[in-house]
């Protein structure tokens, strides 16, 4: 039997099921990989917002990660919500010793505006995880925070991408969903790689309020495709296509913002 690749998500749990660990595992399963998880935070949330966050001790996050690594070969991993500096440092200490591809999604604020990372975590993520990242996947507000400048034009996009590469990430995918500029028919994500020209990667714009978990889904999809052996640009494109299909078939199972539909590919 062909070996199914193992993909690890290191992220927070979404009790509403549309984002975080839950979105990651659904995406990994749909991409025919085996998903594993290290839970960095419990959230009480639904489509209306985040009611509360409970973060475990960094030592327990570390124990989860070491136990997974002791029991399974990991073919690729992604990080998502990591609530504070202690948790990020504990994860980075372990990942520094690993060589599998790593996608770092710097989840700082929820769609509803709830802060998902304490202030001290930003510097730790920048210093410890960005240099380990094979791909760093910020949206516009996150890119502005980590680059230290505002984005108001396409020239700014290019400058921010360059700055983020200079901070250590091997590649950067700047997600275009928050830009609101340019062609309204398409959403453009920009891929920056060292020693290469920036590449605009476009997908059709989908008009929907059911966007909960889109960033998690995209980064998990990229990690799954890397585990399957895809080159980076191919992995990004395939994950974009998966997310675009999921958005086109998004639905609302409850109140507030619904999730994209991870099962859309089942027909």
C-alpha positions as CSV (number, residue, x, y, z in Angstrom):
1,X,0.0,0.0,0.0
2,X,1.3,3.5,-0.9
3,X,2.5,5.4,2.2
4,X,0.1,8.2,3.1
5,X,2.2,11.2,4.2
6,X,1.9,12.5,7.8
7,X,1.2,16.2,8.2
8,X,1.4,18.0,11.5
9,X,-0.6,21.1,12.6
10,X,0.5,23.1,15.6
11,X,-2.3,25.4,16.3
12,X,-5.3,26.4,18.4
13,X,-8.6,24.5,18.6
14,X,-11.8,26.2,17.3
15,X,-14.8,24.9,19.2
16,X,-17.0,26.1,16.2
17,X,-15.2,23.7,13.9
18,X,-14.5,26.1,11.0
19,X,-10.9,27.2,11.7
20,X,-7.8,26.2,13.6
21,X,-7.0,22.5,14.2
22,X,-10.4,21.4,13.0
23,X,-10.0,23.2,9.6
24,X,-6.5,21.9,9.3
25,X,-7.4,18.3,9.8
26,X,-10.3,18.5,7.4
27,X,-8.1,20.0,4.8
28,X,-5.3,17.4,5.3
29,X,-7.8,14.6,5.1
30,X,-9.4,15.9,1.9
31,X,-5.9,16.1,0.4
32,X,-5.3,12.4,1.2
33,X,-2.8,12.9,3.9
34,X,-2.8,11.9,7.6
35,X,-3.2,14.8,9.9
36,X,-1.8,15.0,13.4
37,X,-2.1,17.9,15.9
38,X,-0.4,19.7,18.7
39,X,-2.9,22.0,20.4
40,X,-1.5,25.3,21.5
41,X,-4.8,26.8,22.8
42,X,-8.4,26.0,23.5
43,X,-10.9,28.7,22.3
44,X,-14.5,29.2,23.1
45,X,-15.9,30.5,19.8
46,X,-18.5,30.3,17.1
47,X,-19.4,32.2,14.0
48,X,-20.1,35.3,16.0
49,X,-16.6,35.6,17.6
50,X,-14.2,34.4,20.3
51,X,-15.6,34.3,23.8
52,X,-12.5,33.1,25.5
53,X,-9.0,31.5,25.2
54,X,-7.3,29.0,27.5
55,X,-3.6,28.3,26.7
56,X,-1.8,25.2,28.1
57,X,1.6,25.5,29.8
58,X,4.4,25.7,27.2
59,X,5.9,22.5,28.8
60,X,2.8,20.6,27.8
61,X,2.8,22.0,24.3
62,X,6.4,20.8,24.1
63,X,5.4,17.4,25.4
64,X,2.7,17.0,22.8
65,X,5.1,17.9,20.0
66,X,7.9,15.6,21.2
67,X,5.5,12.7,21.6
68,X,4.2,13.1,18.1
69,X,7.7,13.3,16.7
70,X,8.7,10.2,18.7
71,X,5.8,8.2,17.3
72,X,5.5,9.3,13.7
73,X,7.7,10.4,10.8
74,X,6.5,14.0,9.9
75,X,6.6,14.8,6.2
76,X,5.5,18.5,6.6
77,X,4.1,20.7,9.3
78,X,2.3,24.0,9.8
79,X,1.9,26.4,12.7
80,X,-1.2,28.5,13.3
81,X,-2.4,30.2,16.4
82,X,0.2,30.2,19.2
83,X,-1.0,32.4,22.0
84,X,2.1,33.6,23.7
85,X,5.9,33.9,23.7
86,X,6.4,30.9,26.0
87,X,4.5,28.6,23.7
88,X,6.2,29.9,20.6
89,X,9.6,29.4,22.2
90,X,8.8,25.9,23.3
91,X,7.7,25.0,19.8
92,X,10.7,26.6,18.2
93,X,13.2,24.8,20.5
94,X,11.9,21.5,19.1
95,X,11.4,22.5,15.5
96,X,15.0,23.9,15.3
97,X,16.1,20.2,15.4
98,X,13.8,19.1,12.6
99,X,14.3,19.2,8.8
100,X,10.8,18.7,7.4
101,X,9.1,21.5,5.4
102,X,7.4,24.1,7.7
103,X,4.6,26.5,6.9
104,X,4.2,29.3,9.4
105,X,0.8,31.1,9.5
106,X,1.2,34.0,11.9
107,X,-2.3,34.1,13.3
108,X,-2.6,37.2,15.3
109,X,-6.2,38.4,15.2
110,X,-9.5,36.5,14.4
111,X,-11.9,37.5,11.7
112,X,-14.1,39.0,14.4
113,X,-11.2,41.1,15.6
114,X,-10.3,39.1,18.8
115,X,-6.6,39.1,19.5
116,X,-5.2,35.6,19.2
117,X,-1.6,36.3,20.2
118,X,-0.3,38.2,23.2
119,X,1.9,41.2,22.3
120,X,5.1,39.5,23.4
121,X,4.5,36.6,21.0
122,X,5.1,38.8,17.9
123,X,8.8,39.4,18.5
124,X,9.3,35.7,19.5
125,X,7.7,34.5,16.4
126,X,9.7,36.9,14.2
127,X,13.0,35.9,15.9
128,X,12.4,32.2,16.4
129,X,10.0,30.8,13.8
130,X,10.4,33.0,10.8
131,X,14.0,31.9,10.2
132,X,12.8,28.2,10.3
133,X,9.9,28.8,7.9
134,X,10.0,27.4,4.4
135,X,6.9,29.5,3.8
136,X,5.5,32.4,5.9
137,X,1.8,33.2,5.1
138,X,0.7,36.5,6.5
139,X,-2.5,38.4,5.5
140,X,-2.3,42.1,5.0
141,X,-2.6,43.2,8.7
142,X,-0.1,40.5,9.8
143,X,2.4,41.4,7.0
144,X,2.2,45.1,8.1
145,X,2.9,44.1,11.7
146,X,5.9,41.9,10.9
147,X,7.4,44.2,8.3
148,X,6.8,47.4,10.3
149,X,5.1,49.4,7.5
150,X,1.7,50.1,6.1
151,X,0.6,48.7,2.7
152,X,-1.3,51.2,0.6
153,X,-0.1,50.3,-2.9
154,X,1.3,47.4,-5.0
155,X,4.8,48.9,-4.5
156,X,4.3,48.6,-0.8
157,X,3.3,44.9,-1.3
158,X,6.6,44.3,-3.0
159,X,8.6,46.2,-0.3
160,X,6.9,44.3,2.5
161,X,7.6,41.0,0.8
162,X,11.2,41.9,0.5
163,X,11.4,42.9,4.2
164,X,9.8,39.7,5.3
165,X,12.3,37.6,3.3
166,X,15.1,39.6,4.9
167,X,13.8,38.6,8.4
168,X,14.7,35.0,7.6
169,X,11.7,33.2,5.9
170,X,12.8,31.2,2.9
171,X,9.6,32.2,1.1
172,X,6.6,34.4,1.8
173,X,3.0,34.1,0.5
174,X,1.3,37.4,1.1
175,X,-2.5,36.6,1.1
176,X,-4.6,39.1,-0.9
177,X,-8.0,38.7,0.6
178,X,-7.6,41.8,2.8
179,X,-6.2,44.1,0.2
180,X,-9.3,45.5,-1.6
181,X,-7.4,47.0,-4.4
182,X,-6.8,46.1,-8.0
183,X,-9.1,43.9,-10.1
184,X,-12.3,43.0,-8.2
185,X,-12.7,39.8,-10.4
186,X,-9.6,38.2,-8.9
187,X,-7.8,37.9,-5.6
188,X,-4.1,38.0,-5.9
189,X,-1.7,36.3,-3.5
190,X,2.0,37.3,-3.9
191,X,4.7,34.6,-3.7
192,X,8.1,35.9,-2.8
193,X,11.1,33.5,-3.0
194,X,14.8,34.3,-2.5
195,X,16.7,35.0,-5.7
196,X,13.5,35.1,-7.7
197,X,11.1,37.8,-8.9
198,X,7.8,38.1,-7.0
199,X,5.0,36.1,-8.6
200,X,1.3,37.1,-8.5
201,X,-0.9,34.0,-8.0
202,X,-4.5,34.8,-8.9
203,X,-7.8,33.0,-8.1
204,X,-11.3,34.1,-8.9
205,X,-12.9,36.4,-6.3
206,X,-15.7,34.8,-4.4
207,X,-18.4,37.1,-2.9
208,X,-19.3,35.3,0.4
209,X,-19.5,36.0,4.1
210,X,-18.6,32.4,4.9
211,X,-14.9,33.0,5.1
212,X,-14.2,31.6,8.6
213,X,-11.0,29.5,8.6
214,X,-9.7,30.5,5.1
215,X,-6.1,31.3,6.3
216,X,-5.9,28.0,8.2
217,X,-7.3,26.1,5.3
218,X,-4.8,27.6,2.9
219,X,-1.7,27.0,5.1
220,X,-2.8,23.4,5.9
221,X,-3.3,22.7,2.2
222,X,0.1,24.0,1.4
223,X,1.7,21.8,4.1
224,X,-0.2,18.8,2.9
225,X,0.9,19.4,-0.7
226,X,4.5,19.8,0.4
227,X,4.2,16.4,2.3
228,X,3.0,14.9,-1.0
229,X,6.2,16.0,-2.6
230,X,5.0,19.0,-4.6
231,X,7.4,21.9,-5.3
232,X,6.5,25.1,-3.4
233,X,4.8,27.0,-6.2
234,X,2.7,23.9,-7.2
235,X,1.8,23.3,-3.5
236,X,0.6,26.9,-3.1
237,X,-1.4,26.8,-6.4
238,X,-3.1,23.5,-5.5
239,X,-4.0,24.8,-2.0
240,X,-5.4,28.0,-3.5
241,X,-7.6,26.0,-5.9
242,X,-8.8,23.8,-3.0
243,X,-9.7,26.9,-0.9
244,X,-11.4,28.7,-3.9
245,X,-13.6,25.7,-4.4
246,X,-14.4,25.5,-0.7
247,X,-15.3,29.2,-0.7
248,X,-17.6,28.8,-3.7
249,X,-19.5,26.1,-1.9
250,X,-19.3,27.8,1.6
251,X,-22.3,27.4,3.9
252,X,-23.5,28.7,7.2
253,X,-24.2,25.9,9.8
254,X,-25.0,28.4,12.6
255,X,-25.0,32.1,13.5
256,X,-22.5,34.6,12.2
257,X,-19.8,33.9,9.7
258,X,-19.9,30.3,8.3
259,X,-16.8,28.3,7.2
260,X,-15.6,27.5,3.7
261,X,-16.8,24.0,2.7
262,X,-13.9,21.6,3.1
263,X,-16.0,18.8,1.6
264,X,-16.8,20.6,-1.6
265,X,-14.5,18.3,-3.6
266,X,-16.6,15.3,-2.7
267,X,-19.3,16.5,-5.1
